[in-house]
């Protein structure tokens, strides 16, 4: 898969939707290792540091439906093969809203759940709709 588009995203999420559900928003995000790990790796050697950082970075596709917030951990930006799926019922955010933060480049979403924790950042430049969708989901999850 070369570039994630609305059509290809629908193909990825459709098997995980319940009957009557439709995708409202979707976004691509990553969770990178700490800078305390990245900097020493890069200092040791640039190419091995880049490779190690790439291997330690987790890629996610997230989506929101009328009922649920879905998180798919995928292999990479170019390979949407699913490694893990986490789902959250939107009613669960009423008592424990997600923590969100929006900066000039990234929208951060953190869900503090003992059984299913999630944390990732979503870059505005990934696609034309990535920032708008990530912001819409962050707003819904933090005020549910």
Buried (B, 14 or more C-beta within 10 A) or exposed (E): BEEBEEEEBBEBBEEBBEEEBEBEBBBBBBBBBEEEBBEEBBEEEEEEBEEBBEEBBBBBBBBBBEBBBBBBBBEEBEEBEBEEEBBBEBEBBEEEBBBBEBEEEBBBBBBEEEEEEBBBBBBBEBBEEBBBBBBBBBEBBBEB
